[in-house]
Amino acid sequence: MKYSLSLLIMAGLLWAAEAAAFNARVKLVVKAEHTIQSTLISHLQTALQADPDVTVTGDEPMYILEVFASEMGATTGLFGSKNSLGVALSVLVSQRTDVEGLMQRLKPQVDEAVAQWVAAHVRGYVFVRGHWLEVATERQLEDICRRIVTTFNQKILALDRPAVKTGTAPAAQTRSE
């Protein structure tokens, strides 16, 4: 029961949007050293806003795109002269639980009490939808930011768009990476 309920919840999360126009509300969180943080935010926002299906927001996001960046360098000499080698980025995409969409999926399949219990227990939860690492020189930051958004679009949003446009849940997919 526990595993079948978990699978049902995950399927509901993937479907959990109305059959209206797709609008991915994305919260962008960038944690980096001050020397590159504003550059990363600017490039990522520009890349996200280029997609008409994406709204960058802090209020009730559907997705949370978090980028953690750290400058890599080598220290040489007695007094520690630092040479920049590049930037390491960790990208995490999570999705908030759409309780209303989940309730719409659950009600025809389970009784009202079970649906209410599930809704009460999943409210506020987020699910990890993707995580990957990127490495670049500081001159490549703009390209890396575009690649991060492209990967987010192709690996995450592309799976959710068909469900919204057709009103059906996407088939389960396996990863071969």
C-alpha positions as CSV (number, residue, x, y, z in Angstrom):
1,M,0.0,0.0,0.0
2,K,2.8,2.4,1.0
3,Y,4.7,1.9,-2.3
4,S,1.6,2.0,-4.5
5,L,0.5,5.2,-2.8
6,S,3.9,6.7,-3.4
7,L,3.8,5.8,-7.1
8,L,0.3,7.3,-7.4
9,I,1.5,10.5,-5.8
10,M,4.5,10.7,-8.2
11,A,2.2,10.1,-11.2
12,G,-0.1,12.8,-9.9
13,L,2.7,15.3,-9.5
14,L,3.8,14.8,-13.1
15,W,0.3,15.3,-14.3
16,A,-0.7,17.9,-11.7
17,A,-1.5,20.8,-14.0
18,E,-4.7,21.7,-15.7
19,A,-5.1,21.2,-19.5
20,A,-4.6,24.9,-20.0
21,A,-1.6,26.7,-21.4
22,F,1.6,25.6,-19.7
23,N,3.3,28.1,-17.5
24,A,6.3,26.9,-15.4
25,R,6.7,29.2,-12.4
26,V,10.4,29.0,-11.5
27,K,12.1,30.3,-8.4
28,L,15.8,30.9,-9.1
29,V,18.2,30.5,-6.2
30,V,21.9,31.2,-6.8
31,K,24.5,30.8,-4.0
32,A,28.0,31.8,-5.1
33,E,30.9,34.0,-4.1
34,H,30.1,37.6,-4.5
35,T,32.5,38.0,-7.4
36,I,30.3,35.8,-9.7
37,Q,26.9,35.7,-8.1
38,S,25.4,38.7,-9.9
39,T,26.8,37.5,-13.2
40,L,25.2,34.0,-12.7
41,I,21.9,35.5,-11.7
42,S,21.8,37.8,-14.7
43,H,22.7,35.1,-17.3
44,L,20.3,32.5,-15.8
45,Q,17.4,35.0,-15.6
46,T,18.0,36.0,-19.2
47,A,18.1,32.4,-20.4
48,L,14.9,31.5,-18.4
49,Q,13.0,34.5,-19.6
50,A,13.7,33.6,-23.2
51,D,11.3,30.8,-22.9
52,P,7.7,32.1,-23.1
53,D,6.4,29.1,-21.0
54,V,8.6,30.1,-18.0
55,T,7.9,32.8,-15.4
56,V,10.7,33.6,-13.0
57,T,9.1,34.3,-9.6
58,G,9.6,34.0,-5.9
59,D,5.9,33.5,-5.2
60,E,4.4,30.0,-5.2
61,P,6.8,28.5,-7.7
62,M,6.2,25.2,-9.3
63,Y,9.9,24.5,-9.7
64,I,12.9,25.6,-7.8
65,L,16.2,25.9,-9.8
66,E,19.1,26.2,-7.4
67,V,22.7,26.8,-8.6
68,F,25.5,26.5,-6.1
69,A,28.8,27.9,-7.6
70,S,32.3,27.9,-6.2
71,E,35.4,29.4,-7.8
72,M,38.2,26.9,-8.2
73,G,41.8,28.1,-7.9
74,A,45.4,27.1,-7.2
75,T,47.5,28.9,-4.7
76,T,51.1,29.3,-5.5
77,G,54.1,30.9,-3.6
78,L,54.8,31.6,0.0
79,F,52.1,34.3,0.3
80,G,49.4,32.4,-1.5
81,S,49.0,34.1,-4.9
82,K,45.7,32.6,-6.2
83,N,45.2,31.7,-9.8
84,S,41.6,31.1,-11.0
85,L,41.1,27.8,-12.6
86,G,37.4,28.1,-13.2
87,V,34.0,27.7,-11.6
88,A,32.3,24.5,-10.4
89,L,28.5,24.6,-10.4
90,S,26.0,22.2,-8.8
91,V,22.5,22.4,-10.2
92,L,19.5,21.2,-8.3
93,V,15.9,21.2,-9.7
94,S,13.1,20.5,-7.3
95,Q,9.3,20.6,-7.7
96,R,6.8,21.6,-5.1
97,T,3.8,19.3,-4.5
98,D,0.8,20.5,-6.4
99,V,-1.8,19.4,-3.8
100,E,-4.9,20.5,-5.8
101,G,-3.7,18.7,-8.9
102,L,-2.9,15.6,-6.9
103,M,-6.4,15.7,-5.3
104,Q,-8.0,15.8,-8.7
105,R,-6.0,12.7,-9.7
106,L,-6.6,10.8,-6.4
107,K,-10.4,11.4,-5.9
108,P,-11.6,9.1,-8.7
109,Q,-9.3,6.3,-7.5
110,V,-9.5,6.4,-3.7
111,D,-12.1,7.5,-1.2
112,E,-12.3,11.0,0.1
113,A,-10.7,10.2,3.5
114,V,-7.6,8.8,1.9
115,A,-7.3,11.7,-0.5
116,Q,-7.6,14.2,2.3
117,W,-5.0,12.3,4.4
118,V,-2.5,12.2,1.5
119,A,-3.1,16.0,0.8
120,A,-2.5,16.8,4.4
121,H,0.7,14.8,4.5
122,V,2.3,16.0,1.3
123,R,1.6,19.7,1.5
124,G,4.9,21.6,1.5
125,Y,7.0,18.8,0.2
126,V,9.4,19.1,-2.7
127,F,10.6,16.4,-5.0
128,V,14.1,16.4,-6.6
129,R,13.6,16.3,-10.3
130,G,17.2,16.6,-11.3
131,H,20.8,17.3,-10.2
132,W,23.9,17.7,-12.2
133,L,27.4,19.3,-12.1
134,E,29.0,21.8,-14.5
135,V,32.5,23.1,-14.7
136,A,33.6,26.2,-16.7
137,T,36.0,29.0,-16.9
138,E,34.7,32.4,-15.9
139,R,34.6,33.4,-19.5
140,Q,32.2,30.5,-20.2
141,L,29.7,31.4,-17.6
142,E,27.1,32.8,-20.0
143,D,27.3,29.6,-22.1
144,I,27.1,27.4,-19.0
145,C,24.0,29.3,-17.8
146,R,22.3,28.8,-21.2
147,R,23.2,25.1,-21.0
148,I,21.8,24.8,-17.5
149,V,18.5,26.3,-18.7
150,T,18.5,24.1,-21.8
151,T,19.0,21.0,-19.7
152,F,16.2,22.1,-17.3
153,N,14.0,22.7,-20.3
154,Q,14.8,19.3,-22.1
155,K,15.0,17.0,-19.0
156,I,12.3,18.5,-16.7
157,L,9.9,20.8,-18.5
158,A,9.7,18.7,-21.6
159,L,8.3,15.8,-19.5
160,D,5.6,18.1,-18.0
161,R,4.5,20.0,-21.1
162,P,2.8,17.0,-22.9
163,A,0.7,16.3,-19.8
164,V,-0.6,19.8,-19.7
165,K,-1.2,20.2,-23.4
166,T,-3.0,16.9,-23.8
167,G,-4.5,16.6,-20.3
168,T,-2.9,13.2,-19.8
169,A,-0.1,12.0,-17.6
170,P,3.2,11.2,-19.3
171,A,4.2,7.6,-19.5
172,A,6.9,6.5,-17.0
173,Q,10.3,7.0,-18.5
174,T,13.6,5.3,-17.5
175,R,16.9,7.0,-17.4
176,S,19.9,5.6,-19.2
177,E,22.4,8.1,-18.0
